[in-house]
Amino acid sequence: MQILFYILLFILGSCFGSFLCCQARRLHLESAGKGKKLGARSVCLQCHYQLKWYDNIPVLSWLFLRGKCRKCGKKIGLAEFLSELGLGLAFLALGTTINPTAANILQWSIFIITLMLTISLGFLAIYDGIYGELPTSYLTISIICAIIVLCLKEWLILSNSSFTPEIIFKPLASVAILGGVYLILYLISKGKWVGDGDWILGAALGIALADPWLALIALFIANVLACLVMAPVIKRRKNKKIYFGPFMVAASIITLTFADFFYYAIGG
């Protein structure tokens, strides 16, 4: 049962990854007045060949076609594959935080809203990774989902214990760390180091993590990932700007998944 649950979550996540990457490209083209409306059938961006259903199987189709269009042979792009694999792994990782046979309604609610938050964050990570922008409307959706997750978690805590001031202060400190650091970097650099949406994304992630220690861990992981991935790129291309969105989202999902381990490591 547990293994089947994980398999289904990976498939669901990879399907969302494929859909979100496609929608990110369409939204960008549509905002420039060059694309079809959202919801149209998928096509090759080079030759406009309408993809068949067997060309849209997440992860597998990209591997089978070796990242190329079936008709024109042009490269499809690595973003599609990484989006499908990344969201699939994110859903799979979050699935390890719940016992599907023993969870109650409140725990299932937290899990489902967390998946919705992950979908919204996934779109932001994909869009930022490809175009270096963070759409305001999707930032708003992420913040709303994060607040709902926080409220449900606090409800779960209060149902098992009495109220303490840290229930309020810890989420605020988490937001101050993740959102505040990127806001300071944005203001100091006047937008040269990070974008104007990074601090808002950081605030949303801070709300979801709801703990200053977890926020610090996520911040550390995000910067390590950014250095490891972008260092070779920066070395080849001078003055390459780093888009932190994908790394912030990946780091936060890792931190949420292994929160118990990190709590144990810091003695929390």
Residue pairs with C-beta under 8 A, 6 or more apart in sequence:
1 100
1 101
2 100
2 101
5 95
5 100
6 92
6 95
6 96
9 91
9 92
9 94
9 95
10 88
10 89
10 91
10 92
11 58
11 88
12 91
13 87
13 88
13 89
13 90
13 91
13 92
13 118
14 58
14 59
14 84
14 85
14 87
14 88
14 91
15 58
15 84
16 87
16 91
16 119
16 122
17 58
17 83
17 84
17 85
17 86
17 87
17 88
17 122
17 126
18 56
18 58
18 80
18 83
18 84
20 83
20 87
20 119
20 122
20 123
20 126
21 79
21 80
21 83
21 84
21 126
22 42
22 80
23 38
23 123
24 123
24 126
24 127
24 130
24 131
25 35
25 45
25 130
26 35
26 36
26 37
26 38
26 40
27 35
27 38
27 127
27 135
28 35
28 127
28 130
28 131
29 35
29 36
30 36
30 37
30 38
41 50
41 51
42 50
42 51
42 55
42 56
43 49
43 50
43 51
44 51
44 69
44 71
44 72
44 74
44 76
46 69
46 72
46 74
47 69
47 71
47 72
47 74
49 69
49 70
49 71
49 72
51 70
52 70
54 61
55 61
55 65
55 70
58 84
58 88
59 81
59 84
59 85
59 88
62 76
62 80
62 81
62 84
63 81
65 76
67 75
67 76
67 77
67 78
67 81
68 74
68 75
68 76
69 75
69 76
79 126
79 129
79 130
83 122
83 126
86 122
86 125
86 250
87 118
87 119
87 122
90 118
90 122
90 253
91 115
91 118
93 253
93 254
93 257
94 111
94 114
94 115
94 118
94 253
94 256
94 257
96 257
97 111
97 256
97 257
97 259
98 107
98 108
98 111
103 111
106 152
106 155
106 156
106 159
107 156
109 152
110 149
110 152
110 153
110 156
113 145
113 148
113 149
113 152
114 149
114 208
114 256
116 145
117 142
117 145
117 146
117 149
117 208
118 253
120 138
120 141
120 142
120 145
121 142
121 201
121 204
121 205
121 249
121 252
121 253
122 249
123 138
124 134
124 135
124 138
124 139
124 142
124 201
124 245
124 249
125 245
125 246
125 248
125 249
125 250
126 246
127 133
127 134
127 135
127 138
127 245
128 134
128 195
128 197
128 243
128 244
128 245
128 246
129 243
129 245
129 246
132 195
132 241
132 243
133 195
133 197
134 195
134 197
134 198
134 200
134 201
134 245
136 197
139 197
139 200
139 201
139 204
142 201
142 204
143 200
143 203
143 204
143 207
145 208
146 204
146 205
146 207
146 208
147 207
149 207
149 208
150 171
150 207
150 208
150 210
153 210
154 167
157 167
158 167
170 210
170 211
170 212
171 206
171 207
171 210
171 211
173 212
173 215
174 206
174 207
174 209
174 210
174 211
174 212
174 214
174 215
175 203
175 206
175 207
175 215
176 206
176 212
177 206
177 212
177 215
177 216
177 219
178 202
178 203
178 205
178 206
178 209
178 215
178 218
178 219
178 248
179 199
179 200
179 202
179 203
179 206
180 199
180 202
181 202
181 219
182 194
182 198
182 199
182 201
182 202
182 244
183 199
183 202
185 193
185 194
185 198
185 199
186 193
186 194
186 195
186 196
186 198
186 199
192 241
194 244
195 243
195 244
195 245
197 245
198 244
198 245
198 248
201 245
201 248
201 249
202 248
205 215
205 218
205 248
205 249
205 252
206 215
208 252
208 256
209 215
209 218
209 252
209 255
209 256
211 259
213 262
213 263
213 266
213 268
214 255
214 256
214 259
214 262
217 255
217 262
218 248
218 251
218 252
218 254
218 255
219 251
220 251
221 250
221 251
221 254
221 255
222 244
222 247
222 248
222 250
222 251
222 252
223 247
225 247
225 250
225 251
226 242
226 244
226 247
229 247
230 240
230 242
233 240
234 240
234 242
255 262
262 268
